[in-house]
Amino acid sequence: MIEVPAALVAMQHKHGGAAGRAFVDALPRLVDVMLERWNLTPTGAPMHGWSALVLPVRDRRGDEAVLKLQAVDEETIGEAAALRAWDGSGAVRLLSHDDDTGAMLLERLDSSRHLSSVVDSRVAVQTLAELLARLTAHTAPEGMRRLGDVAAAMLDDTPAASGRLQDPEDRRVLADCTAAVREVASASGNRLLHWDLHYDNVLASEREPWLAIDPKPLAGDPGFELLPALTNRFAPDEIRWRFDLMTEVLELDRDRARAWTLGRILQNGLWDIEDGARRLDREQVVIARILLA
């Protein structure tokens, strides 16, 4: 049996509740079950993110892959369907999937080379934009979570959340973001969104220069995808050209893309307030003011 990384155990105990504790407790046995079922041999130490364990393996033909195990929840339940829809075009390729446990066998990428290693901001943003253009060209599969439902829930939650903010300026920013979302919420789109494409979720590979990993798939408007390109390596004087580059490469309507980017700021703000914050993230306030201007 493998030893589950202590950091993954700690994160699941802190943030995952009873389900998270049950997940990490079951992981060693689940790894053994999936190794046997798919005839896999471990070839390295387990890796992990916030919620998943990833184990380098070799299959019975000698091909390298990774076994990914994560708690199945509303954010991760559609991952296999999204990867199947992309079929390796711009994203890591899904090799096998177990419906009961959510276990996935994925192609092996270069985990030592993230897009964050690219020093030139313009090259990194261009790469992110080109990947998003390919990924969001697909119509979302049936049954995928919908941005329209997410937006409706945000609009419902905003009034109570705003009252918990200490700074009147933060409340104004939250109100402006809410107004922007309200204008576009009735037409939220049906494209297949990654929803978490930041620099560290893009890895180098032999098959393509860069591929996306770890989607939290959503059906919606591609404008909801742009914020990570503005927050990664945050630089206020680059916000405008980054936004322009992203909207140009993805061929987006600028006003709608601006509204959905403000919606992403609204979503992050609501999550922070729910976690006890009384101020909005300062970097995202700056981004909001620039876009609103």
LUMPADREN-66622 format. One record per residue (C-alpha): residue number from 1; x, y, z; chain. Coordinates in nm, 2 decimals. Last residue first. Layout:
REM LUMPADREN-66622
+------+--------+--------+--------+-------+
: resi :     c1 :     c2 :     c3 : chain :
+------+--------+--------+--------+-------+
:  NUM :      X :      Y :      Z :     A :
...
+------+--------+--------+--------+-------+
REM end
This chain:
REM LUMPADREN-66622
+------+--------+--------+--------+-------+
: resi :     c1 :     c2 :     c3 : chain :
+------+--------+--------+--------+-------+
:  293 :  -1.32 :   5.20 :  -1.64 :     A :
:  292 :  -1.50 :   4.89 :  -1.53 :     A :
:  291 :  -1.23 :   4.67 :  -1.66 :     A :
:  290 :  -0.96 :   4.86 :  -1.47 :     A :
:  289 :  -1.17 :   4.88 :  -1.15 :     A :
:  288 :  -1.24 :   4.51 :  -1.16 :     A :
:  287 :  -0.87 :   4.43 :  -1.21 :     A :
:  286 :  -0.77 :   4.65 :  -0.91 :     A :
:  285 :  -1.04 :   4.48 :  -0.70 :     A :
:  284 :  -0.90 :   4.15 :  -0.81 :     A :
:  283 :  -0.56 :   4.24 :  -0.68 :     A :
:  282 :  -0.70 :   4.36 :  -0.35 :     A :
:  281 :  -0.90 :   4.04 :  -0.27 :     A :
:  280 :  -1.22 :   4.17 :  -0.13 :     A :
:  279 :  -1.24 :   4.26 :   0.24 :     A :
:  278 :  -1.43 :   4.11 :   0.53 :     A :
:  277 :  -1.31 :   3.75 :   0.47 :     A :
:  276 :  -1.49 :   3.47 :   0.66 :     A :
:  275 :  -1.48 :   3.18 :   0.43 :     A :
:  274 :  -1.82 :   3.28 :   0.29 :     A :
:  273 :  -1.67 :   3.62 :   0.22 :     A :
:  272 :  -1.39 :   3.46 :   0.02 :     A :
:  271 :  -1.63 :   3.24 :  -0.18 :     A :
:  270 :  -1.84 :   3.55 :  -0.26 :     A :
:  269 :  -1.54 :   3.74 :  -0.37 :     A :
:  268 :  -1.42 :   3.46 :  -0.60 :     A :
:  267 :  -1.76 :   3.45 :  -0.76 :     A :
:  266 :  -1.78 :   3.82 :  -0.80 :     A :
:  265 :  -1.43 :   3.83 :  -0.96 :     A :
:  264 :  -1.55 :   3.55 :  -1.20 :     A :
:  263 :  -1.86 :   3.76 :  -1.28 :     A :
:  262 :  -1.63 :   4.06 :  -1.35 :     A :
:  261 :  -1.47 :   3.83 :  -1.61 :     A :
:  260 :  -1.82 :   3.75 :  -1.74 :     A :
:  259 :  -1.91 :   4.11 :  -1.79 :     A :
:  258 :  -1.57 :   4.19 :  -1.96 :     A :
:  257 :  -1.62 :   3.90 :  -2.19 :     A :
:  256 :  -1.97 :   4.02 :  -2.28 :     A :
:  255 :  -1.84 :   4.37 :  -2.35 :     A :
:  254 :  -1.55 :   4.24 :  -2.55 :     A :
:  253 :  -1.74 :   4.00 :  -2.78 :     A :
:  252 :  -1.50 :   3.71 :  -2.80 :     A :
:  251 :  -1.28 :   3.59 :  -3.08 :     A :
:  250 :  -1.08 :   3.36 :  -2.85 :     A :
:  249 :  -0.75 :   3.51 :  -2.98 :     A :
:  248 :  -0.88 :   3.86 :  -2.97 :     A :
:  247 :  -1.05 :   3.84 :  -2.63 :     A :
:  246 :  -0.74 :   3.70 :  -2.47 :     A :
:  245 :  -0.51 :   3.95 :  -2.63 :     A :
:  244 :  -0.73 :   4.25 :  -2.53 :     A :
:  243 :  -0.75 :   4.12 :  -2.17 :     A :
:  242 :  -0.37 :   4.07 :  -2.15 :     A :
:  241 :  -0.32 :   4.42 :  -2.31 :     A :
:  240 :  -0.55 :   4.58 :  -2.05 :     A :
:  239 :  -0.42 :   4.40 :  -1.74 :     A :
:  238 :  -0.05 :   4.45 :  -1.81 :     A :
:  237 :   0.00 :   4.77 :  -1.62 :     A :
:  236 :  -0.16 :   4.61 :  -1.31 :     A :
:  235 :   0.08 :   4.32 :  -1.30 :     A :
:  234 :  -0.03 :   3.99 :  -1.14 :     A :
:  233 :   0.18 :   3.69 :  -1.22 :     A :
:  232 :  -0.14 :   3.49 :  -1.27 :     A :
:  231 :  -0.43 :   3.72 :  -1.19 :     A :
:  230 :  -0.51 :   3.84 :  -1.55 :     A :
:  229 :  -0.47 :   3.51 :  -1.72 :     A :
:  228 :  -0.67 :   3.35 :  -1.44 :     A :
:  227 :  -0.96 :   3.59 :  -1.51 :     A :
:  226 :  -1.02 :   3.49 :  -1.87 :     A :
:  225 :  -1.23 :   3.17 :  -1.85 :     A :
:  224 :  -1.58 :   3.33 :  -1.78 :     A :
:  223 :  -1.56 :   3.50 :  -2.12 :     A :
:  222 :  -1.58 :   3.15 :  -2.27 :     A :
:  221 :  -1.96 :   3.15 :  -2.21 :     A :
:  220 :  -2.11 :   2.84 :  -2.05 :     A :
:  219 :  -2.11 :   2.47 :  -1.98 :     A :
:  218 :  -1.87 :   2.39 :  -1.69 :     A :
:  217 :  -1.58 :   2.16 :  -1.64 :     A :
:  216 :  -1.35 :   2.17 :  -1.34 :     A :
:  215 :  -1.05 :   2.08 :  -1.56 :     A :
:  214 :  -0.74 :   1.93 :  -1.40 :     A :
:  213 :  -0.49 :   1.94 :  -1.70 :     A :
:  212 :  -0.42 :   2.15 :  -2.00 :     A :
:  211 :  -0.15 :   2.06 :  -2.26 :     A :
:  210 :   0.16 :   2.24 :  -2.38 :     A :
:  209 :   0.42 :   2.17 :  -2.65 :     A :
:  208 :   0.22 :   1.88 :  -2.79 :     A :
:  207 :   0.29 :   1.51 :  -2.79 :     A :
:  206 :   0.61 :   1.53 :  -2.59 :     A :
:  205 :   0.44 :   1.71 :  -2.31 :     A :
:  204 :   0.46 :   2.04 :  -2.12 :     A :
:  203 :   0.21 :   2.11 :  -1.85 :     A :
:  202 :  -0.07 :   2.37 :  -1.81 :     A :
:  201 :  -0.26 :   2.37 :  -1.48 :     A :
:  200 :   0.02 :   2.56 :  -1.31 :     A :
:  199 :  -0.04 :   2.85 :  -1.55 :     A :
:  198 :  -0.41 :   2.89 :  -1.47 :     A :
:  197 :  -0.69 :   2.71 :  -1.65 :     A :
:  196 :  -0.95 :   2.65 :  -1.38 :     A :
:  195 :  -1.29 :   2.68 :  -1.54 :     A :
:  194 :  -1.22 :   2.43 :  -1.83 :     A :
:  193 :  -1.52 :   2.55 :  -2.02 :     A :
:  192 :  -1.72 :   2.35 :  -2.28 :     A :
:  191 :  -1.93 :   2.60 :  -2.47 :     A :
:  190 :  -2.30 :   2.63 :  -2.40 :     A :
:  189 :  -2.36 :   3.00 :  -2.34 :     A :
:  188 :  -2.48 :   3.21 :  -2.04 :     A :
:  187 :  -2.76 :   3.40 :  -2.22 :     A :
:  186 :  -2.99 :   3.51 :  -1.93 :     A :
:  185 :  -2.69 :   3.59 :  -1.71 :     A :
:  184 :  -2.55 :   3.86 :  -1.94 :     A :
:  183 :  -2.69 :   4.19 :  -1.78 :     A :
:  182 :  -2.72 :   4.04 :  -1.43 :     A :
:  181 :  -2.35 :   3.96 :  -1.44 :     A :
:  180 :  -2.25 :   4.32 :  -1.50 :     A :
:  179 :  -2.48 :   4.44 :  -1.22 :     A :
:  178 :  -2.33 :   4.19 :  -0.98 :     A :
:  177 :  -1.98 :   4.31 :  -1.07 :     A :
:  176 :  -2.08 :   4.67 :  -1.01 :     A :
:  175 :  -2.24 :   4.58 :  -0.67 :     A :
:  174 :  -1.93 :   4.39 :  -0.56 :     A :
:  173 :  -1.71 :   4.69 :  -0.66 :     A :
:  172 :  -1.94 :   4.92 :  -0.47 :     A :
:  171 :  -1.93 :   4.70 :  -0.16 :     A :
:  170 :  -1.56 :   4.69 :  -0.18 :     A :
:  169 :  -1.56 :   5.07 :  -0.19 :     A :
:  168 :  -1.78 :   5.08 :   0.12 :     A :
:  167 :  -1.52 :   4.88 :   0.31 :     A :
:  166 :  -1.63 :   4.64 :   0.58 :     A :
:  165 :  -1.79 :   4.37 :   0.37 :     A :
:  164 :  -2.05 :   4.15 :   0.55 :     A :
:  163 :  -2.35 :   4.34 :   0.40 :     A :
:  162 :  -2.23 :   4.25 :   0.05 :     A :
:  161 :  -2.26 :   3.88 :   0.13 :     A :
:  160 :  -2.63 :   3.91 :   0.21 :     A :
:  159 :  -2.71 :   4.10 :  -0.11 :     A :
:  158 :  -2.48 :   3.88 :  -0.33 :     A :
:  157 :  -2.61 :   3.53 :  -0.26 :     A :
:  156 :  -2.91 :   3.53 :  -0.50 :     A :
:  155 :  -2.70 :   3.69 :  -0.78 :     A :
:  154 :  -2.43 :   3.42 :  -0.72 :     A :
:  153 :  -2.69 :   3.14 :  -0.74 :     A :
:  152 :  -2.82 :   3.27 :  -1.07 :     A :
:  151 :  -2.47 :   3.29 :  -1.21 :     A :
:  150 :  -2.39 :   2.93 :  -1.12 :     A :
:  149 :  -2.72 :   2.82 :  -1.27 :     A :
:  148 :  -2.64 :   3.00 :  -1.59 :     A :
:  147 :  -2.28 :   2.87 :  -1.59 :     A :
:  146 :  -2.42 :   2.52 :  -1.63 :     A :
:  145 :  -2.30 :   2.19 :  -1.48 :     A :
:  144 :  -2.26 :   1.93 :  -1.75 :     A :
:  143 :  -2.55 :   1.69 :  -1.81 :     A :
:  142 :  -2.52 :   1.69 :  -2.19 :     A :
:  141 :  -2.17 :   1.74 :  -2.32 :     A :
:  140 :  -2.04 :   2.10 :  -2.36 :     A :
:  139 :  -2.01 :   2.22 :  -2.72 :     A :
:  138 :  -1.64 :   2.23 :  -2.82 :     A :
:  137 :  -1.46 :   2.54 :  -2.94 :     A :
:  136 :  -1.39 :   2.62 :  -2.57 :     A :
:  135 :  -1.10 :   2.38 :  -2.55 :     A :
:  134 :  -0.93 :   2.51 :  -2.87 :     A :
:  133 :  -0.96 :   2.88 :  -2.79 :     A :
:  132 :  -0.86 :   2.81 :  -2.43 :     A :
:  131 :  -0.54 :   2.65 :  -2.55 :     A :
:  130 :  -0.46 :   2.95 :  -2.77 :     A :
:  129 :  -0.54 :   3.20 :  -2.49 :     A :
:  128 :  -0.31 :   3.02 :  -2.24 :     A :
:  127 :  -0.03 :   3.01 :  -2.49 :     A :
:  126 :  -0.07 :   3.38 :  -2.57 :     A :
:  125 :  -0.08 :   3.46 :  -2.19 :     A :
:  124 :   0.25 :   3.27 :  -2.14 :     A :
:  123 :   0.42 :   3.43 :  -2.45 :     A :
:  122 :   0.31 :   3.78 :  -2.34 :     A :
:  121 :   0.43 :   3.72 :  -1.98 :     A :
:  120 :   0.78 :   3.61 :  -2.09 :     A :
:  119 :   0.93 :   3.40 :  -1.81 :     A :
:  118 :   0.78 :   3.06 :  -1.91 :     A :
:  117 :   0.82 :   2.85 :  -1.60 :     A :
:  116 :   0.45 :   2.92 :  -1.50 :     A :
:  115 :   0.35 :   2.71 :  -1.81 :     A :
:  114 :   0.45 :   2.41 :  -1.59 :     A :
:  113 :   0.75 :   2.19 :  -1.65 :     A :
:  112 :   0.84 :   1.93 :  -1.39 :     A :
:  111 :   0.51 :   1.74 :  -1.43 :     A :
:  110 :   0.61 :   1.65 :  -1.78 :     A :
:  109 :   0.29 :   1.47 :  -1.91 :     A :
:  108 :   0.19 :   1.10 :  -1.87 :     A :
:  107 :  -0.14 :   1.01 :  -2.03 :     A :
:  106 :  -0.42 :   0.97 :  -1.79 :     A :
:  105 :  -0.58 :   0.68 :  -1.61 :     A :
:  104 :  -0.88 :   0.81 :  -1.41 :     A :
:  103 :  -1.05 :   0.70 :  -1.09 :     A :
:  102 :  -1.40 :   0.85 :  -1.04 :     A :
:  101 :  -1.48 :   0.56 :  -0.80 :     A :
:  100 :  -1.79 :   0.41 :  -0.96 :     A :
:   99 :  -1.75 :   0.54 :  -1.31 :     A :
:   98 :  -1.39 :   0.41 :  -1.35 :     A :
:   97 :  -1.21 :   0.59 :  -1.63 :     A :
:   96 :  -0.95 :   0.49 :  -1.88 :     A :
:   95 :  -0.70 :   0.66 :  -2.12 :     A :
:   94 :  -0.80 :   1.02 :  -2.08 :     A :
:   93 :  -0.57 :   1.25 :  -2.29 :     A :
:   92 :  -0.43 :   1.56 :  -2.13 :     A :
:   91 :  -0.57 :   1.87 :  -2.30 :     A :
:   90 :  -0.53 :   2.09 :  -2.61 :     A :
:   89 :  -0.68 :   1.82 :  -2.83 :     A :
:   88 :  -0.64 :   1.50 :  -2.63 :     A :
:   87 :  -0.99 :   1.37 :  -2.68 :     A :
:   86 :  -1.15 :   1.71 :  -2.60 :     A :
:   85 :  -1.49 :   1.54 :  -2.54 :     A :
:   84 :  -1.34 :   1.25 :  -2.34 :     A :
:   83 :  -1.15 :   1.50 :  -2.13 :     A :
:   82 :  -1.48 :   1.69 :  -2.06 :     A :
:   81 :  -1.66 :   1.36 :  -1.97 :     A :
:   80 :  -1.38 :   1.25 :  -1.74 :     A :
:   79 :  -1.39 :   1.59 :  -1.56 :     A :
:   78 :  -1.77 :   1.61 :  -1.51 :     A :
:   77 :  -1.78 :   1.48 :  -1.15 :     A :
:   76 :  -1.49 :   1.70 :  -1.04 :     A :
:   75 :  -1.67 :   2.03 :  -0.94 :     A :
:   74 :  -1.99 :   1.88 :  -0.80 :     A :
:   73 :  -1.80 :   1.62 :  -0.60 :     A :
:   72 :  -1.60 :   1.30 :  -0.66 :     A :
:   71 :  -1.30 :   1.28 :  -0.43 :     A :
:   70 :  -0.99 :   1.24 :  -0.62 :     A :
:   69 :  -0.77 :   0.96 :  -0.77 :     A :
:   68 :  -0.55 :   1.00 :  -1.07 :     A :
:   67 :  -0.33 :   0.72 :  -1.20 :     A :
:   66 :  -0.06 :   0.84 :  -1.43 :     A :
:   65 :   0.07 :   0.70 :  -1.76 :     A :
:   64 :   0.39 :   0.54 :  -1.90 :     A :
:   63 :   0.36 :   0.26 :  -2.16 :     A :
:   62 :   0.52 :  -0.07 :  -2.08 :     A :
:   61 :   0.25 :  -0.28 :  -2.24 :     A :
:   60 :   0.12 :  -0.39 :  -1.90 :     A :
:   59 :   0.08 :  -0.03 :  -1.79 :     A :
:   58 :   0.34 :   0.19 :  -1.63 :     A :
:   57 :   0.25 :   0.42 :  -1.34 :     A :
:   56 :   0.31 :   0.76 :  -1.19 :     A :
:   55 :   0.06 :   0.82 :  -0.91 :     A :
:   54 :  -0.16 :   1.13 :  -0.88 :     A :
:   53 :  -0.35 :   1.20 :  -0.56 :     A :
:   52 :  -0.62 :   1.46 :  -0.58 :     A :
:   51 :  -0.77 :   1.73 :  -0.36 :     A :
:   50 :  -0.54 :   2.03 :  -0.33 :     A :
:   49 :  -0.27 :   1.88 :  -0.55 :     A :
:   48 :  -0.08 :   1.55 :  -0.51 :     A :
:   47 :   0.21 :   1.34 :  -0.62 :     A :
:   46 :   0.27 :   0.98 :  -0.54 :     A :
:   45 :   0.63 :   0.85 :  -0.56 :     A :
:   44 :   0.75 :   0.68 :  -0.87 :     A :
:   43 :   0.70 :   0.39 :  -1.12 :     A :
:   42 :   0.39 :   0.22 :  -0.99 :     A :
:   41 :   0.29 :  -0.09 :  -1.19 :     A :
:   40 :  -0.05 :  -0.10 :  -1.36 :     A :
:   39 :  -0.27 :  -0.40 :  -1.46 :     A :
:   38 :  -0.59 :  -0.19 :  -1.49 :     A :
:   37 :  -0.78 :  -0.37 :  -1.22 :     A :
:   36 :  -0.48 :  -0.45 :  -1.01 :     A :
:   35 :  -0.35 :  -0.09 :  -0.99 :     A :
:   34 :  -0.71 :   0.03 :  -0.94 :     A :
:   33 :  -0.77 :  -0.19 :  -0.64 :     A :
:   32 :  -0.43 :  -0.11 :  -0.48 :     A :
:   31 :  -0.49 :   0.26 :  -0.52 :     A :
:   30 :  -0.84 :   0.23 :  -0.37 :     A :
:   29 :  -0.69 :   0.05 :  -0.06 :     A :
:   28 :  -0.44 :   0.33 :   0.00 :     A :
:   27 :  -0.70 :   0.60 :  -0.07 :     A :
:   26 :  -0.98 :   0.49 :   0.16 :     A :
:   25 :  -0.87 :   0.70 :   0.46 :     A :
:   24 :  -0.80 :   0.99 :   0.22 :     A :
:   23 :  -1.16 :   0.98 :   0.09 :     A :
:   22 :  -1.33 :   0.93 :   0.43 :     A :
:   21 :  -1.16 :   1.24 :   0.56 :     A :
:   20 :  -1.26 :   1.44 :   0.26 :     A :
:   19 :  -1.63 :   1.32 :   0.29 :     A :
:   18 :  -1.64 :   1.41 :   0.66 :     A :
:   17 :  -1.52 :   1.76 :   0.59 :     A :
:   16 :  -1.30 :   1.84 :   0.28 :     A :
:   15 :  -1.14 :   2.16 :   0.39 :     A :
:   14 :  -0.92 :   2.09 :   0.70 :     A :
:   13 :  -0.92 :   1.70 :   0.69 :     A :
:   12 :  -0.88 :   1.71 :   0.31 :     A :
:   11 :  -0.59 :   1.96 :   0.33 :     A :
:   10 :  -0.41 :   1.77 :   0.61 :     A :
:    9 :  -0.44 :   1.44 :   0.43 :     A :
:    8 :  -0.30 :   1.59 :   0.11 :     A :
:    7 :  -0.01 :   1.75 :   0.30 :     A :
:    6 :   0.06 :   1.41 :   0.47 :     A :
:    5 :   0.11 :   1.24 :   0.14 :     A :
:    4 :  -0.08 :   0.91 :   0.13 :     A :
:    3 :   0.15 :   0.62 :   0.19 :     A :
:    2 :   0.11 :   0.35 :  -0.07 :     A :
:    1 :   0.00 :   0.00 :   0.00 :     A :
+------+--------+--------+--------+-------+
REM end
